[in-house]
Amino acid sequence: MELEEVWMLISRTLLYYLCIVVVFRLMGKREVGELSILDIVVFIMIAEIGVLTIEDLELFFGYALIPIAVLLIIQRLTAWISLKSPLFRKWFEGKPAIIISQGKIDEYAMKKNRFNFDDLLQQLRENGTASIKDVAYAILEPSGNLSIIEKKDADVSQNKINGLVLPLIVDGRIQEKALEQLEKDEQWLMKQLRKRGFEHAKQISFCSIDVNDEWYIDQKDEIT
């Protein structure tokens, strides 16, 4: 390899490195463990495109920028759709699965998510939890991480919430299944909202109730 080719290889590597860093920054700040399947696919494809173009010095430098730009647009578009559509978000990114609820293991949920007892025990150890009997709730997140709430941190006595937090309103939409789980109806929910100063569900970005009957309400476009 001639000296000129070496310098060209170095310069292309640096330039693609800067381009990919900029693209990743434009995709938004997310930890590696929180990346969705869509994010991972885009990241892998961008990395592969960059490597292939760097290796082939005969290719025009801008040759790889077009597919990288297209992938960036795809990622931003799917992120926007995911933000607006719970159904799209659930289908593409998955949803949390409750592995342990109120101290009881859900073997069906484990089998459905291909999550075995070795995985469960490993994540319990990593969390510093001594035994399964100490767990009130264990929720398998879409990222693959297990969120663990120990019995000492949660009141599991006589509540109808199958999980730590139950979303009642998401992006202005009432969650009918959540109300069914509580054995309540929309009229009850609206009465509770009016007590808290809200007349319409569309005013609310997110509303939830937890196992201790504590409410959290975030108003849409609230000025902070």
N, C-alpha and C positions, 0 to 999 in steps of 0.2 A: 504494500500500500504506500503510495506516494505521500509526501508531506502535505501537499495541497488537499488530498482526500482526507487526511487525518484532521486538518483544521476545519474542513467542511463538515465532517462527522461531529466534531465537538460543537461547532456553531449551531448545527441543526438540532443537536441534543438539547443545548441550552435554550434555544428558541421554542422548541416544542414543550420543554419543561415549563417555561413561563406561560405559554398558551394554555396548557392543561391546568396549571395552578389557577389561572384567571377563570377558566371555565368552571372548575370545581367551586371556586368562590361564588360565582354567579348562581350555582345550583343551590346555595344556601348552606347554613352551618348546621351540620348534624354529626353526631358521634358515629364512629364506625359501627358500634353495636346497635345503633338505631336506624341504620340504612334499610330501606325497603328493598324488595326484590327488583323493582324498577330501577332504583338508584344503582344497585350492584351491577345489573346488566349494562347500564349506560357507562358506568365507570370502567368495567372490563373492556367494553368495545372501544372506548376512547383510548385506553392504554394500548390495546392491540393495534389500533390505527397508527398511533404515534410510533410504536416500535417498528412496524413494517415500513413506514415512510422514512424513518431514520436509517434503517439498514440499506434501503435502496437509494443510493445517492443519485441515480439517474432520474428519479422522480422529482417533479417540480415541488418546491417547498409548500406551496399553497394547496397542493393536491389533497392533503389530509385535512385542511381546515374546513372544507365544505362538509364532509360527513360529520366532523366534530361539531360544527355549528348546527347541523340538522339534529344531532343527538341532544344538544343543549336545548333546542326548541322543544323536542319531544319530552324531555325531562321537566321543563318548566310548565308545559301544557298539561301533562299528566298530574303534576303537583297541584295545579290550579283546579283541575277537574276533581281531584281527590278531596280538595278543600271544600268544594261546593256540593259534591255528591257522596253521601254516606254509603250508598250501594256500591259505587265504583271503588271507594276506599276499602270497603270490606272485601270485595272480590279480588282486587289486585294486591292489596297490602296485607290481607288477612285480618283477623280480629283476635283479641285476647281470649284465652281458654282457661277456665277455672279448673285447676287440677285438684286443689283441696278447698272445700267449702265447709265452713263451720266445723273444722276438724276431721271431715270425712273425705277420703280419697275417691275421686271419680275415675275409675279404671277405663270407662268408655272414652272420656276426654283424652286420657293419656294415649290410648290406642289410636284414636283418630288423628292425633298430632305426632304419632310415632315417637312418643316420649316414654322411655322406660324407667324402671325404678332405680337403675344405676344413675341415669341422668338426674332424677329427682334427688337422690341422696347426695350426689356430687354438688348440686347447687345449694342444697341445704347446708352442707359443710362449708362451702364458700361464703355463705351468708352468716356463718357462725351459729347456726341453729343445731342444737344437740340432738334432737329427735323429732320424728314426724308428729309425735303426740303433742309437741309444743307449738305446732302450726295451726293457726285459725284459718288462714287463707293463703293459698299459693296460686298465683295467676301467671300463666305462660303468655308472655307478651309476643306480638308479631315478630319482634327482633330475635326471639329465641331465649331471651333472658327470663328468669323466674322471679317475679315479685313476691316476696314472702312477708306475711304479717303474722307475728306470733300471738298466741293467746293472751299474753300479758299486755299486748298493745291494742287489743280489740275486744269489744264486748260482743260475744256470740250468743247471748241469752235472748231467746224468743224474739227473733226478728225475721222478716220475710224476704230480706235482701240476700239473694244468692250471689254473694260477692262483697267486696269491701265498699264499693261505691256504685250506685245505680243511677245512670243518666236518665233524667226525665224529659229534658228538652235539649236538642242538639241543633244549633244553627236555626233556631226558630221553629223547629219541627217537634211536635209532641211524640214521644216514644211509646207507642201503644203497648208493646210487649212488656215494657217496664211497669206500666200501670197494671197490666194483668198480673204480673208477678207480685205486686203489692196488694192485689185484689181491690184496686181503686179504679175510678173512672176519670174522664176528662173534667167533669164538673167539680170533682174533689180537688183536682190539680189547680184549676183556675181559682177556686176559693182560697187555696193556700197561697197562690201568687198574689191575689188581691190583698191579702193580709200583709204582704211584703212590699206592696206599692206598685204592682205590675198589673196592667189591665189585659194585655195580650201576650200570647206566647211568642209572637214574632218580635217582640221587644228584646227577647232574651237570646243571647249567644249560646250559653250553656247553663243548665240547671241540673243539679244532682242532689241525691239524698244518701246518707251513709248509714252504716249499721247502728249508729248511735242516734239516729233520727235528726241529724244535723244537716241543714240545707246549705248549698252553695249556689249562688246565682250570679252570673256575669252578664251584664247588659250589653246589647249590641252597640258598637260605635261609641262606647263610653269614653268620655274625655277624662284623661288622667293628668 
